[in-house]
Amino acid sequence: MRNKRPLAAGLIAAMTLLSSCVTNPNSPKMDESAKAAGRRAATMVQDKGAAAVVRVMFNGTYCRRGSVRLQKIVDGKIDEGPFVEIGQPLGPDDMLGLKDVAKLSFQMLTLNLAAVAKASAVEDIRTSFRAIEPGRYVITVAECDNGDSHAAMGYANLGSIGDKEKKPQIPLLGDNSIVIGKGEIVDAGIVDIVSTGSTGFLFGHQTARLAGSEAPQPLREAMKLNLPDVYAGITYTKFSAYEGILFPLNLQPKEK
């Protein structure tokens, strides 16, 4: 296991170079893989009840890969059940098993660059839908990866490896909540991680809050032009601040 991470890191670096060309989100054009991804949204609705896509920004700039982790809100409380992530995966570092590493290593050694490029392809942020169950959700983690830089909120919610107890989930500040309706294909617009300052202490860290906005017109026009059937069924909305007071289920105030 000790050799896995250095090898994975080397592969990720090589794959980043191969996948450095990212689609311009303001372009009206879509390649066939982006169109195919958009068409899969209908199947996701059949499987889970709904589909959703979101893009992450950091201080107003699109992230090459970005995602938000969502927890369901049940009776005004954060459910500790399985989370769901929507957006674009942050790369193979989170998913590489030993078989994956071996396979990618072989592809690299045999100069099978086409296969490596396919494995590392950055999804088109306009059509990277994810299957999701209907319900109200709150963001507990937001991440932005640009290859040479990384920004994140909510890492305290992840806990540490080996934790036996479920860690209470705390919602992120700002526009952190959304409602996904049954049977909907939801375009959740943009979630921007906006810097608000610094703690100012030794070894301090930057502070931030989330700002939600609906999908801008260029993204909508691209969907309308390339995937008119999918576009006709999309619900355009955005994340907004949850107005209630959220408590993790295991931090509920005790009744007197």
N, C-alpha and C positions, 0 to 999 in steps of 0.2 A: 504493500500500500504506500510505502514511502516514495516509491519511484513514480507513482501515478500522477501526482500533481505537477512535478517538473515537466514530464512528458506531455501532459495535457496543456500546460502553459505554452510549451513550444508549438504544439499543434494549433492552439488558439491564435498565437502570433502569426503563424503562417497563413491560417485561414482568414484572419483579419485582412491581410494584404490582398488575398484573392477576392474578398467580398467587399472591398473598399468602395466600389461603385454603387451608390445608393440612389434609388429612384427619386427624382425631384417631386415632392408631394404637390407642387403647384403645376405640374405638367398635365396636359389633358390626355396624354398617351398612357396606355397600360399594356404590358406584355401579357403573353398567354398565361403565365403562371399566376399573375395577379388576378386575371379574369377568372381563372379556375378556382382560386381561393375565394373570390366573392360569391361564386355560384354554390360553394359548399355551405353557405350560411343557411340555406333552406333545409339541408340535411341536419344541421346542428339543431335547428328548431324542432325537428321531429325527434331527435335523440334526447335533448335536455329540456325542451320547452321554450327556448329562446336562444338568440345569438347576439353577441355584442362586440364592438370594436372601439378602441380608444387609442389616442396618440399621446405620448408624453413629451413635454418640452422642459427645458431647463433655462430659466430666465429668458423666455421668449424664443428659444431656438429649438427646432425639432431634434429629438434624440434619434440617433441611428437605430438603437433598440431601446425600447422603454416599456414598462409594464406597471400595473397596479394590482396589488393583492386585495381581494375583497372578502369580507366576512358578512354573512347574513345578519340582519337585524330581526330579532323575533321578540315581539311584545316589548319593544323599546330597549332591548338588551342585545349585546353582541353575542351571537351564537358561537360556540366553540367547536362547531362541526367543521368538516373539511372546507378549506378556503378554495377560491378560484382566482386565477390570474388572467387578466385580459390585457391585450396590447401585443407586443412582439417579444419573443423569448430573448433573454439577455446573452444567449450564446451557449456553447456546449459545456462550459465549465460546470454548470449545475446539473447536467444530465449524463456526463460521460461515465459509463461503467467500464469494467475491464475489457469487455468484448468490443465496446465502442472504440476505446483507445487502441486496441490491437488492430481493429479494422482500419481506422484512420492512419495508423502508423504504416500499415502495409501499403495503403493508397499513396501516402507521401513517399515512401521508399521506392515505389514502382512508378513514381511520377504520374500517377493517375489524377492529374489536376482537375479534370472535369468532375470526377466523383467527389473530390475534396471541396471544390467550389459549390457543388450542389448541396453538400452537407452543411456548408457554412453560409448559404445564401441568406441575405437579409430580406425578410418579408416586406412586401409593399405595405406601408402603414395605412393605406387607404382601404385595403381589403383583408386585413389580417384578423378576421372574425374568430371568436372563441365561443364554444358552446357554454351555456349558463342556464341555471334554473331560474324561473321567475321569482321575484321577491325584491325587497329593499336591501341594499348593501351599503357597507361603509368601507373606506380605504384604510388599511392598517399598514401597508408598505407601498412605497412608490420608488421606482428605480429608473435611472437613465444611464445608458452606456453609449459612449461615442468612440470606443476603441482605445483611445489614449487617455480618456478621462471617464470618471464615474461619479454620479451623484445619487444619493438615496435618502429617503426619509423612512423612519419606522423600524430601523434595525433592532431597536430594543424589544420589539414584539416577537423577534425570531427566537429569542432565548439562546441557550448554548447547547452544544452537542452533548447528548447524554441526559438531558432533563427528563425526568420521569413524570413530573407533574405538568399539566397543561398550563401554558403561560397565559395570563390574562392579556387580552388584546385591547389596545388603546387606539381610538381613532386618531388619524392625523389632523392637524389644524387646517382650517380653511374649507374649501369646497370638496367635501369628502364623501358624499352620499349620492346614491342614484336608485331609481326604481326601474326594474326590468319587468315589463308586462308579459303575460303568457302569450306565446305565439309571435312575439315581436322579433324583428331584426333591428337591433338598436345601434345607431351610430352615436356614441357617447362623446363625440367631439374631441376636445383637447384637455389634458390635465397638465398645467404648468407648475413646476416646482420653482417657486419664486423666493429667492434669498431675501431675508429680512434683517440680517445683521450677524453678530457673533456674540458668543457668551463672554468674550473678553478675558477669560481666566487663562491661566497657564494650561497648555494642552486643551484649550477651548475648541469649540466647533461652531460651524456656521448654523444659523437657524433659518427656517424656511416655512412657508405655508403653501397650500395648494390653491390654484386659481383655475376654475373650470370655465370652458366656453364651448359653444357649439361648433361643429365642423365648418370651416370657412368655405366660401363659395367655390374656390378652385377645386377642392376635394369633392364637393357635391356635383360640380359640372363634369368632372372626370368619371364619376359613377354613372351619371345620367347618359353620358356619351358612349361609354364602353359596356355598361351593364344596365341597360334601361329596365329590364324585367326585375332585377334585384333592387334597383333604385326606387322603383314604384312601391316597393313594400317596406322601405326603411323608415323607422321612426327616429327623427333627429332630436336629440336632447343633450343635456350636459350634466355634469356633477355639480352639486350645490351643497351648501353647509346644512348639516342636519340640525334641526331646530330644537330637538329634544335633548335630554341628558342621557348619555349612554353609559351603561355599566356592563362590564363583562359579567357573564353569568355567575362566575364564582366570586365576584366582588359586589354582589347586590347588597344594598343597605338592609340591615336586619330590622325586621318588624319589632316594634316595642310592645 
